[in-house]
């Protein structure tokens, strides 16, 4: 395929603009006589803060950092993502204190690794080509070489386009083979360290709904470690809703909510060639799943009970808006465990997509502190992110709920001049004697400055793709009407709470033992051609299977379930109804690849149906009385293997994962 040109927007700390926005920016520049590269700059006197005499000449600066944006041109977007260690400094709970860290991160094309991957912008009918290049160093000593012990390969990776409705298999008709959203890599698969690469090709259907999606690794056993680093980036699918004049004129900001896990001590880092105390460990995720902040003995910053949240690598950034200005925010929770409960002081977040799936009407999320039910909110009580079974346009007293992997699009119109806070309100993620509770956090500051201009909010109904037509009882019955049950049960639920304490002697001994095993994995690494031949052979190619040397017979410190152990087989074009049961006190987050879910019931009670691809299954379930979510799904367009799993990714890596294979009739 010929390489067509594409547009690369340069790295900037200012919101990306189209022609109308550039004209607005020009007028703003003339009005204030001020501008800097890192954002909007306004005199402090135009903010709600009363300046002292010494402050009157100071400026308010937008510190919100917009990810770089790459947009398809002539139907094609082609980019190389390079994975490498990223030595930098990040803030912990205190935004004024920065600490040295080493994390895994994406660079792109000739650009070095950064705080998030580039935003990739496509439309229905476009082709997105991503070459993934793994420049991480070799994996550390391994404990065993059999699936399901992939978790000891923290530097082997792959790529998942979260939520996109695209082909999940391998294009074996080209040499070397090209990959769709293929993430069912066996233990010997994946994109291995030290320069291996894989070509991914995603052909976006013409009727694909418009909304925010994102990409991240999904190599079983290592996904939590890698996503809990800085390995994620946004994908924006444009459509009719983006072409509305009011939408096109509104500045678009991309929010990747991140909570990188930093090393708590220097004991047995997972990485090779990384300074002691810098890189996270899998044990850290299992012992402190909500995070424990950044520990650095050289500074007087106490660990937090919850991981401090960054937005595009910045702790508590400032956003400067003009009174009456309309912006649209794309909110993406890339965290691997923690949920968000978002609320903006004195403003309404008008939500029009749940994940990447649009709605014709807004759901209004007002300042949740001023509404009834100001107390602790449970992320599991309101699994849809649109509020408690909200009717279109309904106003409720909760914040906007985003579980890990959830996304949302909101329209916001700036109110009176003043300083406001985007808050992460308290979230209760489990029930029981020792519930997991995330405290309130300030995520960003919005500074509204005085202006006589005013913009219009796009009117409803908003255009929605026919792809999202409701799934009726008749459609279900006419396409097989099959019903299935999926059970999420974490048998170590009590251990989760206990494991937040210091590890026991057995756990310490197991980890020490693992570190003492000789570095034999490199002997069993297969070269690129062999790996491609093996993968192609499993998909019916005429090439002969390879004979491998004997594998060492070692016992892992503990077992995890393989990604490919279980298999749901579905016929193409079937319409089915599934119920996901939760038998644990903690809320689980269900995500299925390729096809979105049409949610119809929560805990057995009918709700106003809505589309999503990631949903919270309420907490408080037991074996006798499980909580549940029921959805319908069209298995359309694509055959091949893909995954369903818990989007609290450390639980997915430990076994809450299952393979789905769609076959032709």
ROLUM-520581 format. One record per residue: residue in three letters; x, y, z of N, C-alpha, C in turn. Coordinates in steps of 0.02 Angstrom, whole numbers, plus 50000, padded with zeros to 5 digits. Example, Ala and Ser with C-alpha at 12.3 -4.5 7.8 and 13.67 -1.06 7.14 Angstrom:
# residues 2
ALA506604971650390506154977550390506604983550390;SER506424988850354506844994750357506455000250394;
END
This chain:
# residues 665
UNK500424994050000500005000050000500445006250000;UNK500275011049957500675017149952500615021150016;UNK501155024450035501155028750093500885035550074;UNK500315037350103500025043750089500245048850141;UNK500255055150125500465060150175499965060650231;UNK500195062750289499755063950346499985070350380;UNK499545072950419499705079150454499945077450524;UNK500485080550544500755079750611500715086550646;UNK500235087150692500215093350730500795093350779;UNK501155098850785501735098950829501535098450902;UNK502015096150944501895096051016501765103151040;UNK501235103851076501055110551101500745109951169;UNK500795115051208500475115251273499835119151270;UNK499615120951211498985124451203498475119951171;UNK497825121251181497315117151148497385117351073;UNK497265111651040497265111450967496675115450941;UNK496785118850885496265123250859496145121950786;UNK495515123150764495385123250693495375130550670;UNK495145131850609495165138650584494775143550625;UNK494165141550646493755146050688494095147350754;UNK494385142250784494715143150848495335147650841;UNK495695146850785496275151150775496075158450770;UNK495495159750739495265166650736495085169150805;UNK494755164750845494605166750914495235168150953;UNK495755163850943496385164950978496705171550957;UNK496645173150892496935179450868496595185350901;UNK495915185150905495545190550937495735191051011;UNK495825185351042496005185351112496685188551121;UNK497145186851076497815189751080497775197351074;UNK497365199751027497295206951019496965210151079;UNK496485206551109496125209351166496585210151226;UNK496975204951240497385205151300498095207651287;UNK498305207251224498985209151208499495204451238;UNK499275198151251499715193451286499645186551254;UNK500185182851252500155175851232500825172651246;UNK500805166251265501425162451271501305155551242;UNK501845151851230501795145451196501435140151238;UNK501465140751304501195135451345500465136351362;UNK500125141151332499415141651345499175148851343;UNK498555149751366498255156351370498545159951430;UNK498715166251421498975170251476498525176251485;UNK498315177451546497875183151559498125186651622;UNK497995193251628498175196651689497805193651749;UNK498145193351806497845190551866497215194351885;UNK497185200651870496605204651887495975202451852;UNK496035198451798495445195951763495185189451792;UNK495535186651841495295180551874494905182351935;UNK494625177151968494215178352027494645179552088;UNK495305178452084495725179552142495845186952151;UNK495755189452211495895196452225496645197452230;UNK496945201152184497665201852186497885206852238;UNK498455205552268498775210552310499135215452265;UNK499375220952295499725225852254500335222752219;UNK500665218252255501265215352225501105210352170;UNK500465208052168500265202952119499925205852058;UNK499805212252056499385214952004499685214151934;UNK500335213551931500645212751865500795205451848;UNK500595200951893500715193851879500195191251830;UNK500345185651799499915182851748499665176051771;UNK499065174351748498805167551756498965163651693;UNK499265157951700499515154051644499155147451640;UNK498955145451579498675138851569499235133751567;UNK499225129051614499745123951618499495117151594;UNK498875116851571498605110751542499005109151479;UNK499265103051475499685100951419499285096551372;UNK499195098751311498825094851262499275089751229;UNK499075083351226499495078451190499575080351117;UNK500125078351086500205079651014499655076150975;UNK499455079050920498895076550881499115074750811;UNK498945068650788499085066350721498425064750688;UNK498305067550629497655066950597497715063550529;UNK497255058950515497265055550450497155060450394;UNK497475059150338497385063150278497305058450219;UNK496825060050176496675055850118496535048650138;UNK496205047850196495985041250217496505036950252;UNK497085039750269497625035750299497975039650354;UNK498095036250409498535038750462499045033250477;UNK499675034750468500205029950478500705032750528;UNK500865028850580501305031350633501695025450661;UNK502295026850686502695022050723502685023850797;UNK502465019350839502505020150911503105016250936;UNK503535019550974504135016351002504075016151078;UNK504155010151106504115009251178504825009251207;UNK504935013351257505585013651289505505015951361;UNK506045015251399506035018151466506065025751460;UNK505745029051506505685036351505505915038951573;UNK506515041651576506775044551637506565051851640;UNK506185053551691505915060351695505775061951768;UNK505415067351780505185069251846504435070251844;UNK504095067651895503375068551901503195070651972;UNK502635074151977502395076152043502025070552076;UNK502075070152141501645065752180501025069552201;UNK500805068652263500205072052287500295079652284;UNK500885081952300501025089052301501265091152231;UNK500885095352195501085097152127501725101252124;UNK501945103952181502545108152181503175104152193;UNK503105097652208503685093352219503725088252162;UNK504295087852131504385083152075504945078352094;UNK504865072052072505325066752092505565062952030;UNK506185060552031506435056651974506095049851971;UNK505865047951911505545041451900505795038651834;UNK505735032151827505875028751764505275024551748;UNK504945025951693504325022551674504365020351601;UNK503905016051581503855014151511503385018951476;UNK503565021151417503155026251384503225025651308;UNK502755028951273502745028951200503085035251173;UNK503525034251124503725039551079503385038251012;UNK503435042850966503125041750901503565044850847;UNK503595041250791504005043350734504705045350759;UNK504905051550747505575053550770505555056850839;UNK504975056950871504905060250936505065055350992;UNK505405057851043505585053751101504975052251144;UNK505055047451190504515045651235504275051651275;UNK503625051851289503335057351326502825054851376;UNK502455059651404501995058051459501375054351436;UNK501235054451372500695050351344500825049851269;UNK500515044751239500595044051167500215049451130;UNK500345050151065499995055251026499265053551019;UNK498845058651012498135057750997498075056350922;UNK497745050850905497665048750836496945050250814;UNK496865054050761496205056450739496035053250672;UNK495465049650670495245046250609494495047350601;UNK494245045250543493525045250528493325038350503;UNK492675037150503492435030950474492665030350402;UNK492915024350384493195023250317493945024150313;UNK494255027050364494985028050364495345021550383;UNK495985021350365496425015950387496945018850434;UNK497005015650491497505017650541498045012150543;UNK498655014050528499225009350527499715011450581;UNK499825006950629500285008350684500825002950684;UNK501445005050676502005000450684502255001150756;UNK502214995750793502424995750863503134993050867;UNK503594997150892504304995450898504484995050972;UNK504724989350994504874988251065505624989251077;UNK505804994951107506504996351122506654995651197;UNK506204992251233506354990751303506924985551306;UNK507294985451361507814980351368507514973551382;UNK507944968451382507714961551391507344960851457;UNK506914955851460506534954451520506994952251576;UNK506784953251638507174950951695507154943351700;UNK507524940451747507534933051754506824930351761;UNK506704924851726506024922151727505974916551779;UNK505354915351801505234910151850504984903651816;UNK504644904351761504404898451724504264900751654;UNK504194895851609504124897551539503464895051511;UNK502984893951551502354891451526501814896551538;UNK501354897051490500754900851503500434897151561;UNK500244900051616500034906951626500524911251666;UNK501154910951655501614915051695501874921051656;UNK501464923651612501704929351572501874935551614;UNK501624935651675501724941651715502464942951729;UNK502894938051717503604939051728503944941751665;UNK503554944051616503834947051556503604954251551;UNK503834958551596503574965451598503774969651538;UNK504264967451499504494971351442504284968451375;UNK503884963051376503564960651314502884964151309;UNK502694966251250502104970351244501704968751181;UNK501154972051173500754972051111500324978251112;UNK499784978451073499384984651069498644982951062;UNK498234986251103497514985551101497204992351088;UNK496734992851041496364999051029495694998351065;UNK495675001151124495135000051172494475003051147;UNK493994998551134493325000651113493215000751039;UNK493725001150998493625001650926493314995250898;UNK492834996150853492514990550819492914989050756;UNK493424984750764493884983250709494054975750711;UNK494344973350657494524966350649495024964250703;UNK494894958550739495334956650795495864951450778;UNK495914949450715496354943850698497004946050665;UNK497274941650624497904942750589497784942550514;UNK498044947550478498014947550405498594943350380;UNK498474936850370499014932250351499134931950276;UNK498754936050238498844935850165499404940450142;UNK499744943550189500324947650172500924944950210;UNK501524946450186502134944150218502594950150231;UNK502804951250292502594947750353501864949250369;UNK501544945050411500834946250425500714952850462;UNK500134955650450499934961750484499364960050533;UNK499304964050585498874962350641498304967450647;UNK497704964750661497164969050682497214970050757;UNK496644970350791496644971250864496774964450897;UNK497354961650882497534954950903497914955250968;UNK497614952651023497944952951088497904946251125;UNK497794940751088497774934251120498454930751112;UNK498984934551120499654931851113499784926351164;UNK500054920651143500274915551191500924917751224;UNK501164913451267501754915251306502364916651263;UNK502424913151207503014914251164502904920051115;UNK502304923251118502144928451070502284935351097;UNK501914940151071502014947051090502574950351051;UNK502664956651064503214960451034503774960551085;UNK504284956551074504804955451124505284961351125;UNK505674961951179506124967851186506694967751136;UNK507084973151141507704973851102507584974251028;UNK507074978051007507014979750937506504975950896;UNK506124971550926505594968050888505044973150872;UNK504674971750818504134976250798503554972250770;UNK502984975550765502374972450737501974977850702;UNK501714976150645501304980850606500564979550620;UNK500234984550649499514984250661499144988250608;UNK498574985550585498164988950535497444988750559;UNK497144994650567496454995250589496054998850535;UNK495584995350505495154998250454494495000250486;UNK494395006650493493815009250530493195008750487;UNK492665005250509492055004850469491765011750455;UNK491445012350397491175018850377490655021450426;UNK490265016950457489735019050502489965018950575;UNK490615018950587490865018650656490645024850695;UNK490355023950754490145029850793490735034350810;UNK490575040750817491085045850833491155046350908;UNK491775046650932491885047251003492605046051022;UNK492765046251087493445045151111493575037751126;UNK494145035351102494395028651116495115029451139;UNK495445024051154496155024751171496525018151160;UNK497185018651158497605012751146498055011651206;UNK498205005251219498645003351274498854996151265;UNK499354993751302499564986751296499054982051326;UNK499034975851300498594970651327498954963951326;UNK499594963851340499964957551344499814954351411;UNK499504948551410499244945551471499794944451523;UNK499664946751584500134946251638500554952451647;UNK500624956551595501034962551598500634968951585;UNK499994968251569499604974151549499554979251605;UNK499474976951668499404981751723500044985751733;UNK500614982251733501244985651741501354990951688;UNK501184989351627501334993851572500844999751569;UNK500194998251578499715003751577499785008051638;UNK499995005051695500115008951755500735013251750;UNK501095012351697501645016951680501325022551639;UNK501605024351583501325029751542501155027351472;UNK501005020851465500885018051398500145018351381;UNK499925024151358499245024851333499215031251292;UNK498705031551249498595037551208497895037451181;UNK497645043251162496945043951141496865042551066;UNK496275039951049496055039350979495395043050974;UNK495335047750928494715051350916494425049250848;UNK493835046450850493475044850788492995050650775;UNK493085054250721492665059950703492055057550664;UNK491525061550669490905059850634490465065950628;UNK489825064750615489355070250602489295074950662;UNK489345072350723489275076650781489855081650785;UNK490445079650761491025084150763490975089650710;UNK490555088450659490485093350604489975098750619;UNK489595098050674489135103350692489525109750703;UNK489285115450678489675121650683489875123350755;UNK489415122350803489575124050872490105119450901;UNK490095112950880490605108350903491275110150872;UNK491275111550807491895113050772492225119350800;UNK491825124150823492095130350849492375129550920;UNK492115124750957492315123851027493015120751031;UNK493435123551073494095120651084494025113751115;UNK494405109051090494385102151115495005100851157;UNK494885098451218495435096551262495395089051275;UNK495975085751271496035078551283496305077551354;UNK495925073951396496135072451465496295064951470;UNK496925063251480497095056451498497255056451573;UNK496785053751613496895053351685497355047451698;UNK497935048951729498455044051739498625043451813;UNK498845037651833499095036651901499695031951898;UNK500275034351876500855029951870501055027151938;UNK501255020851938501485017451999502245017852002;UNK502495021152052503215021852060503465016652110;UNK504105015052106504395010152151504375012752223;UNK504175008452269504155010252339504815008852374;UNK505225004652345505875003152374506335000652319;UNK506944999152338507444997052288507494989552282;UNK507044985852313507104978552317506844975252253;UNK507284972152216507104968052159506644971552109;UNK506914976552076506524979952025506344975051969;UNK505784976351936505594972151879506014973651818;UNK506314979451814506664981351754507404979651758;UNK507704978751701508424977551696508744983951670;UNK509274986051701509614992051678509274998451699;UNK508844998151749508505004051774508745005351844;UNK508865011651860509125013451925508675010751981;UNK508995008652036508615005952092508085010952115;UNK507515008152134506995012252164506575016152115;UNK506655015152050506305019352002505725015851968;UNK505785009351952505275006151911504825001851955;UNK504175001851938503684998251978503774990751973;UNK503464987152019503494979952020502784977252020;UNK502704971151994502034968151995501784967152066;UNK502234965452112502034964552181501744970952210;UNK502024976552188501774982952213501044983952194;UNK500864981952133500174982652112499704978252153;UNK499934972152168499494967652205499454969552278;UNK499974972352306499964974252376499624981052387;UNK499684985552339499414992252347499024994052284;UNK498464990652271498114991652207497864998752197;UNK497685002252251497455009152242498035014052237;UNK498655011552248499235015852245499415018452313;UNK500045020352320500275023052384500675029452372;UNK500565032652316500935038752304501655037452286;UNK502045042752284502745042352266503165043252329;UNK503575038352344503995038752404504695040552384;UNK504945045852415505635047952403505905050552469;UNK506375047052496506605048652564506945055452567;UNK507115058352510507465064752510506995070652518;UNK506355069452515505875074952522505375073152576;UNK505075078252604504585077252659503885077052630;UNK503755072052589503085071152563502835064252582;UNK502305064052622502045057652646501685054052590;UNK501685047452594501305043552546500565044852554;UNK500215044852500499485045552501499175038652502;UNK498555038252526498205031852525497975030152454;UNK497965034852410497775033652341498285036852295;UNK498375033852238498865036352191498675043352167;UNK499125048252169498955054852143498815054552068;UNK498295057952047498075057751977498395063451939;UNK498685061851882498955066751836498505067251775;UNK498525072851741498175073751678498695075251625;UNK498785070551580499295071151527499985072551557;UNK500125069351614500775069951645500845075751693;UNK500335079851702500375085851744499915084951804;UNK500165086651862499765086451922499405093151931;UNK498745092951935498315098651946498455104451898;UNK498385103251833498505108651784497965114051787;UNK498125119851761497655125451756497405126151685;UNK496745127451679496425128651615496125135551617;UNK496285139751569496025146551566495485146951514;UNK494885149251533494325150051487494045157051493;UNK493715159351439493365165751440492645164651461;UNK492375169151498491675168751518491245168151456;UNK490795163151455490375161951397490675157351345;UNK491325155751352491655151351304491395144151312;UNK491345140551257491145133551257491745129351237;UNK491885124251276492405119351259492095112351262;UNK492425107751229492225100751238492825096851262;UNK492705093151315493235089351348493145081951334;UNK493685078651316493685071351306494035068351367;UNK493665064751407493885062251472494025054751466;UNK494635052651480494845045651472495195043451537;UNK494905038551571495205036051632495665030251615;UNK496315031551613496805026351596497075022651657;UNK496815024151716497065020751776496925013251773;UNK497315009351809497245002051806496814999351862;UNK496645003451911496235000951967495715006051990;UNK495885012351995495465017252029494935020251982;UNK494355021352010493805024751976493825032251990;UNK493465036051949493415043251957492685045251965;UNK492575050552004491915053452015491995060952005;UNK491895063251943492095069951923491545075051933;UNK491745080951956491285086551965491675093051958;UNK491375097951925491695104451916491295109751955;UNK491635113251999491305118252040490905123051997;UNK490275124152015489875129451986489715128751913;UNK489825122851884489715121851813489355115251799;UNK489105114751738488765108651716489195105251663;UNK489335098851674489655094751624489105091351584;UNK489025093151521488495090651479488765084851438;UNK488615078751461488915072751431488515070451370;UNK488885068851316488535066651255488825060151226;UNK489365057451256489555050551240489715046851304;UNK489525040551306489765035951357490275031451324;UNK490885031351350491445028451313491465031851244;UNK491475028151189491485031351124490815031351089;UNK490275030051127489635028751096489155034351113;UNK488905037751061488565044151069487835043551090;UNK487575049151113486875049851131486595056051096;UNK485955055751080485635061451047485505067151095;UNK485475065651160485335070751211485905071151260;UNK485955076851294486455077651346486205074551412;UNK486675072351452486535070851522486935075951563;UNK486595079651604486895085351639487165083151707;UNK487795084451718488115083151783488285089951813;UNK487865092151859487985098551892488515097751947;UNK488685103251978489145103252035488855098552088;UNK489155092752095488875087552139488885089652212;UNK489305094352231489335096452301488715100352321;UNK488365103252273487775107252288487135103252284;UNK487185096952263486595092852254486475088552315;UNK485885085552318485745080952372486195074852366;UNK486315071552422486755065752421487475067752415;UNK487655073152453488335075652448488845070752477;UNK488605066052518489055061452552489415056852504;UNK489715051752532490125047152493489735043952437;UNK490015044252377489695041152319490045034652303;UNK489665029652284489945023252266489975022552191;UNK490565021252165490635020452092490225014552068;UNK490105009752112489735003752091488985004852090;UNK488745010252120488025011452121487765013952054;UNK488205016652013487995019951952488455017751895;UNK488355011751870488855008751826488895011851757;UNK488405015851736488405017951667488795024251653;UNK489025027751704489385033951692488925039651673;UNK488295038351659487815043551644487395045351705;UNK487575042651762487165043851821486685038151832;UNK486295038651884485845033251905485275032551856;UNK485365028051806484855026751756484535033351732;UNK484945038051713484705044651696484325044651631;UNK483755047851631483415049251568483805054651532;UNK483745054951466484105060151429483945067051456;UNK484475070951469484385077651494484265078051568;UNK484235072251602484085072351674484685075051712;UNK484545078851765485065081451809485075077251872;UNK485655074951892485695070951953486225073751999;UNK486245071352060486685073952111487355070652115;UNK487525066452067488165063052068488655066352021;UNK489295064852032489775066851983489745062151923;UNK490155063551874490195059351815490665053551832;UNK490395047451830490765041451851491175038651793;UNK491815037651805492255034451755492645028951789;UNK492475022751775492875017051798493505016651754;UNK493995012751773494575011851729494355009551660;UNK494615012851609494425011351540493825015151514;UNK493435018151559492865022251537493095028851507;UNK492705031251458492825037951429492165041651427;UNK492195048151417491595052151409491775058451371;UNK491295061051333491355067551301490865072251334;UNK491105078251352490665083151384490755089951351;UNK490215093751352490235100751331490185104951394;UNK490595110151399490595114451457490595121651433;UNK490175125851465490175133051451490395136751513;UNK490915140751506491195144351563490695149451590;UNK490645149751656490175154351688490505160951707;UNK490345163351766490595169851788491345169351801;UNK491695175051795492415175051810492535172251880;UNK493045168351887493195165251951493675159451942;UNK493865156551997494295150651997493885144752023;UNK493875139351984493465133451999493915127351997;UNK493685122052029494085115952032493715110052001;UNK494075106451959493835099951936494045094951989;UNK493545091952021493675087752079493555080352062;UNK493955076252093493805069252097493495068052165;UNK492835067552168492485066852231492615059852260;UNK492485058852324492615052252355492255046752318;UNK492585041052313492315035152280492395029152326;UNK491855025652337491875019352375491835013652325;UNK492365009552322492415004452271492254997452297;UNK492154996752362491984990152389491574990952452;UNK491264985452471490884985152533491274980952584;UNK490954979452640491284975152689491584979152746;UNK491934975452789492204978552850492774983352835;UNK493144982152782493704986452763493614988852691;UNK493124993152679492994995252610493564999452582;UNK493644998952516494135003152480493795009852465;UNK494055015152493493775021752483494315026452457;UNK494195029452401494655034452374494455041352399;UNK494915045152427494735051752453494635056852397;UNK494355062452415494265067952367494945070552346;UNK494985072752284495615075252256495455081052210;UNK495905085952208495855091352159496255089252097;UNK495905088752040496225086251980496475091851934;UNK496115097451932496305103051889495975109351915;UNK496245115051893495975121551911495745125051847;UNK495135127651848494865131251790494805138651809;UNK495165142851773495155150051785494735153251730;UNK494175156151749493735159551701493865167051705;UNK494015169951648494165177151645493585180751612;UNK493535187151624492975191151601492995191851525;UNK492405191651494492345192351422491635194251405;UNK491555198151353490885199951330490635195251275;UNK491085191151249490895186351197490525180451229;UNK490115177151188489775171151211489705166351153;UNK489785160051167489725154851116489095150851129;UNK488875147151078488265143151083488435135851097;UNK488025132751139488075125651151487705121951095;UNK487985116851066487635113151013486955110751036;UNK486455111750994485775109851012485655102450999;UNK485165099851033484975092851025484355092450981;UNK484205086750949484575080450955485225080550916;UNK485745077550946486385076850913486375070850865;UNK486735071150810486735065450764487075059450794;UNK486775053550784487045047250811487035042050755;UNK487565038150749487615033050697487075027750705;UNK486825025250649486335019750651486655013350681;UNK487305013150685487645007650718487385006650789;UNK487135012050820486905011950889486155011350895;UNK485815008850844485095007650851484975002750908;UNK484425003650945484274999151001484214991850979;UNK484384987351023484294980151011483624978151043;UNK483134976851002482464975451027482384968051044;UNK481824966451078481674959451093481604955351029;UNK481294958350978481204954750915481874953350881;UNK482324958250881482974957150850483354951550886;UNK483324951650952483654946350991483364939550972;UNK482704939050970482384932650955482534930250885;UNK482564934850837482674933050767483404931450751;UNK483854932550798484564931050786484834926150838;UNK484424921450855484654916050898484414916550969;UNK484404922650997484144923751065484534920251119;UNK485164918451107485554914851156485714919351216;UNK485694916351276485874919851337486444916251371;UNK486914920251398487504917351431487614920951498;UNK487954917551543488144920351607488904920251613;UNK489184925851636489894926451649489964928051724;UNK490384924351759490454925251831491144928151846;UNK491154933751882491774936651909491794934951983;UNK492284930852002492374929252072493114929252087;UNK493334933852129494024934052150494074930052214;UNK494374924152210494394919752268494854922452322;UNK495294927152303495734930252352495484936952375;UNK494824937852377494564944452394494804946852462;UNK494764942452513495004944452578495754945652577;UNK496094941752535496814942652530496994949452500;UNK496544952152460496674958652431496774963852485;UNK496334963552535496394968352590497014966852632;UNK497134960452645497714958652685498354960352649;UNK498334959652583498954960752544499154968052541;UNK498714972452565498914979552567499384980952625;UNK499484975852667499984976352720500654973852693;UNK501144973352737501804970952717501764963652693;UNK502154961652644502124954752619502374949852672;UNK502094943852670502314938752716502974935752695;UNK503244931552739503894928452725503864924052663;UNK503294920552654503234916252595503274920252531;UNK502914925952529502924930152469503624932852456;UNK503964934952510504634937552501505104932152475;UNK505034926052503505474920552482505354918852409;UNK504714918852388504554917252319504864922252271;UNK504844928652291505124933752246505884933252243;UNK506194931952300506924931052300507114925152257;UNK506734919652265506884913752224506844915352151;UNK506324919152132506244920852061506824924852035;UNK507104929252077507654933452054508304929552046;UNK508344923652077508954919852075508984914952017;UNK508424914151981508424909551924508864912551869;UNK509244908451837509704910951785509324914151728;UNK509654918851695509334922351639509344917751578;UNK508874912951579508854908051524508354909851471;UNK507934914851484507404916351436507694918251368;UNK508264921751368508534923951304508694918051259;UNK508894912451289509044906451250508434904151211;UNK507844905251240507234902751210506844908151172;UNK507144913951164506824918951122506894916851049;UNK506354916851013506374914950943506454921250900;UNK506794920350845506884926250803506224928150770;UNK506224934050740505604936950715505274932550662;UNK505664929750617505374925650564505044919450592;UNK505364916150639505064910250670504404911850704;UNK504394917350740503784919250774503224920450725;UNK503374923850670502854925250621502614918750589;UNK503064914150575502864907750545502424903850593;UNK502584903950656502194900250705501484903050710;UNK501434909750712500784912850718500374911550656;UNK500674912150597500314910950536500074903750532;UNK500484899050556500294892050553499674890550594;UNK499584894050648498984892950689498354895450656;UNK498434899450604497844902150568497764898850500;UNK498024892850493497874888850433498354889750376;UNK498924892850386499404893550333499714886650316;UNK500004886050256500314879750236501014878950264;UNK501264884250298501944883550325501954878450381;UNK502524874950389502574869550437502694872350507;UNK502374869250559502514871450627503244870250644;UNK503494874350688504194873850708504274869050767;UNK504864866250773505034862050831505454866250878;UNK505234866650941505574870850989506004866551036;UNK506524869451063506924865751113506514864551176;UNK506714859651216506334858251276506324864451322;UNK505764865351357505694871051401505874868951472;UNK506144873451511506324871651580505704870151621;UNK505754865251663505194863151705505264866551773;UNK505034872751776505084876651838504394878051865;UNK504354879051929503714880351962503664887751977;UNK503134891151955503064898251971502904899252044;UNK503014905352070502874906752140502134906552154;UNK501714908152104500994907152109500714906852040;UNK500134903752032499824902851967499354908551951;UNK499324910451889498794914851865498474911351805;UNK497864913151792497504909951738497724912751671;UNK497814908351623498034910451557497484914351521;UNK497674918751475497184922551437496784918151391;UNK497054912551371496724908351320496424901951349;UNK496344901651415496114895451446495394893951428;UNK494954898851435494244897751422494054900851355;UNK493504898451327493334900751260492574900951252;UNK492304906851239491604907551219491594907751143;UNK491214903251112491174902951039490504905951018;UNK490524910850974489924914450952489904914350876;UNK489314913750847489224913750775489154920950750;UNK489494922550696489464929150666488734931150652;UNK488574937250667487914940350657487404937950709;UNK487624934250759487174932550814487044938750856;UNK486464938850888486304943850939486174940051003;UNK486534941651056486484937851117486374942451177;UNK486144939451232486044943051294486474939751348;UNK486914943651378487374941051428487234944451495;UNK487324940751549487314943551616487984942151650;UNK488294947451674488934946951709488784947351784;UNK488964942151821488844941851893489494943451931;UNK489424947151985489974948752029489844945552097;UNK490294941052118490214937552181490674940352235;UNK490914946452225491384949452273491124955952301;UNK491414957952357491244964252389491504970152349;UNK492054969252313492324974552272491954974852205;UNK491874980852179491574981452112492084979352060;UNK491854975652010492284973751954492084977851893;UNK492554978451846492434982451786492494977851725;UNK491934976751692491904972051636492034975851571;UNK492504973251531492654976051465492684970251415;UNK492374971151358492414966351304492654969951241;UNK493094966651204493384969751145492914969451086;UNK493044973651037492744973650970492034976250967;UNK491564973351004490854975250998490614978651061;UNK490234984151055489974987551115489384983851145;UNK489244985551208488704982451246488104987251249;UNK487514984351245486884988151253486604986151321;UNK486724990251371486544988651440485794989351449;UNK485484984051478484754984151488484544983151561;UNK484984980151603484804978851672485414979651717;UNK485284981951779485784982051832485484978751893;UNK485814973851919485564969851976484864967151962;UNK484754965151899484124962151881483564966951868;UNK483674973451880483164978551870483274982151804;UNK482734983251767482794986651702483024993751712;UNK483464996051667483695002951666483565005751596;UNK483605012251589483555015151523484165012851483;UNK484065009251428484635006251393485135011451368;UNK485755009451365486285013851339486855009451314;UNK487275012351271487845008851242488495010651279;UNK488935005751286489595006851315490035000851295;UNK490665001151313491094995251303491454993351368;UNK491364997251420491664995951485491154997751538;UNK490994993151584490454994351631490644991651700;UNK490464995351751490574993151820490024988351842;UNK490224982551866489744977851895489734979451970;UNK489144981251998489124984052066489474979752118;UNK489704983152170490034979852227489504976652271;UNK489744973152323489294970252372489014963552353;UNK489274960452300489014953952280489274948352325;UNK488894943052330489094937052365488904931052322;UNK489144925152341488964919052305488224917752309;UNK487914919652365487204918552374486784923952341;UNK487044930052338486674935752311487134940052269;UNK487314937852210487794941652169487474948052141;UNK487894953052131487684958852092487774957252018;UNK487484961251975487504959351904487374965351858;UNK487584964551796487424968951741487224964551682;UNK486674966351648486444962551590486474966951528;UNK486744964151474486794968051412486634963551352;UNK486484966751296486414963451232486974965651186;UNK487134961351138487694962851094487584959951025;UNK487754963850974487784961450906488494959350889;UNK488584953150871489244950750851489284951350775;UNK489444957350753489394958950682490084960450652;UNK490134959550589490684961750545491314957450548;UNK491514955050607492184952150612492174945250645;UNK492564940650617492694934350650493394934650679;UNK493534930050727494194929850756494174929650832;UNK494764928950862494804928450935494924935250968;UNK494584936451022494724942451062494554941051134;UNK494554946251177494524945151249493934948651281;UNK493714945851337493324949451387493724948851452;UNK493704953951494494124953751554493924959251602;UNK494234959051660494144964351710494614970051692;UNK494334976051684494754981751666495134984551726;UNK495014982151786495494983151840496064978251823;UNK496564980851787496994976451748497424971751789;UNK497584973451851497974968651889497554962351902;UNK496884963051908496454957251917496394953351852;UNK496404956851796496414953451731497044949351723;UNK497614952251741498244948651737498264942551782;UNK497904942751837497884937151883497364931951865;UNK496964933151814496524927851792495814929651773;UNK495594935851787494914937751768494894939751695;UNK494984934751653495044935951582494814929651546;UNK494524930451488494264924751450494284926351376;UNK494374921151337494414921951265493724921051233;UNK493584925151184492974924651143493194923451071;UNK492874918851038493034917650967492384917950927;UNK492364922450878491794922950834491954919150770;UNK491504914650750491604910450691491044911750642;UNK491184910550578490674911550527490164905850530;UNK489554907250506489034902250508489174896650459;
END
